[in-house]
Amino acid sequence: MSNSTNETPAARLAALGLALPQAAAPVANYVPYVRTGNLLFVSGQLPVGPGGVDAAHKGKLGAGVSLEDGQAAARQAALNVLAQANAAVGDLARLKAVRIGGYVNCAPDFGPVPQVVNGASDLFAAVLGENGKHARFAVGVAQLPLDAAVEVEGIFEIID
């Protein structure tokens, strides 16, 4: 797949065999995104698919969840971030990733936390092209909601 500048995020998603899911409603006292000026802050998203959090996307990395399953969970969570961003602005072509954050539910001695979050970073780059390049953080945590393996959040610049 080429990453030409005239290829749209929607076309890139389709080429990857992906579609944006319905943006999930919040499950606690927060909003899914906030726009301030030309910045869009998307709340942390879990690797929730049509049937909830897939069993392969639950649990701790380094204690039952493989690196590959963690990367797939990060990719699904990133797809959910994009769904929220799309709900906020109506067109992914209007977005430039600024920073993403990845939280990895992992055993205390699990080392490849950044490699897990690469699942999300790779998706943002594949879908948004040059606008998908971003700063980021990747941290290991003791627990995440719904026992999810990964949670991803994002900050985007809105290009008008």
Secondary structure by P-SEA (a helix, b strand, c coil): ccccccccaaaaaaaaccccccccccccccccccccccbbbbccccccccccccccccccccccccaaaaaaaaaaaaaaaaaaaaaaccccccbbbcbbbbbbbcccccccccccaaaaaaaaaaaccccccccbbbbbbccccccccbbbbbbbbbcc
